[in-house]
Amino acid sequence: MKEFLSRKGVIYTERDISRDQQALEELSKLGYLTTPVIKIDGDVVVGFDQKRLEALLG
């Protein structure tokens, strides 16, 4: 995921749910307990779904 986003020139914030309790709580509120979860302008992508990510990123 990180490599894909970097190749696309996307600036992102990585949050480690094993070290960041707030990040874990936010992920849980979204209804997920797996990673990666990517939020793009309110849209949520679970896992590495390249086709959907490319569509959202334009």
FIBA-46185 format. One line per field, with one value per residue (C-alpha): residue number from 1; x, y, z. Coordinates in Angstrom, 3 decimals. Each point is the difference from the previous one (the first is absolute). Example, Ala and Ser with C-alpha at 12.3 -4.5 7.8 and 13.67 -1.06 7.14 Angstrom:
BEGIN
nr: c(1|2)
east: c(12.300|1.370)
north: c(-4.500|3.440)
up: c(7.800|-0.660)
//
This chain:
BEGIN
nr: c(1|2|3|4|5|6|7|8|9|10|11|12|13|14|15|16|17|18|19|20|21|22|23|24|25|26|27|28|29|30|31|32|33|34|35|36|37|38|39|40|41|42|43|44|45|46|47|48|49|50|51|52|53|54|55|56|57|58)
east: c(0.000|2.713|1.964|-3.116|-0.912|3.580|0.181|-3.210|1.483|-2.662|0.861|-1.369|0.131|0.889|-1.474|1.096|-2.977|2.308|1.577|-2.724|-3.098|-1.901|0.659|-1.291|-3.149|-0.623|0.451|-2.409|-2.590|0.186|-0.898|3.340|2.636|2.260|2.567|0.707|-2.989|0.307|-2.293|-0.122|-2.333|-2.421|0.135|1.435|2.052|0.778|3.016|2.017|-2.654|2.110|-2.868|-2.148|2.925|0.861|-3.635|-0.125|3.357|-0.878)
north: c(0.000|2.474|-0.707|0.413|3.333|1.248|-0.915|1.979|2.991|-0.171|1.584|-2.166|-0.409|-3.431|-0.937|-3.086|-1.438|-2.139|3.174|2.619|-0.637|2.877|-1.444|-3.392|1.605|1.911|-3.176|-1.834|2.786|-0.528|-3.629|-1.543|-1.863|-0.810|2.019|1.678|2.325|3.081|3.037|2.177|2.996|-1.926|-3.230|-3.030|-2.690|-3.163|-1.964|0.675|0.492|1.581|0.471|1.846|2.051|1.113|0.962|2.063|1.651|0.849)
up: c(0.000|0.976|-3.174|-2.154|1.618|-0.261|-3.705|-0.533|1.825|2.712|3.322|2.794|3.747|1.297|3.360|1.928|1.884|2.125|1.450|-0.412|2.113|-1.631|-3.458|1.167|1.407|-3.241|-2.019|2.287|-0.382|-3.760|0.675|-0.928|1.949|-2.920|-1.898|-2.287|0.017|-2.163|0.152|-3.107|0.206|2.219|-2.025|1.796|-1.746|1.955|-1.140|-3.124|-2.672|-2.729|-2.446|2.543|1.270|-3.525|-0.608|3.204|-0.622|-3.604)
//
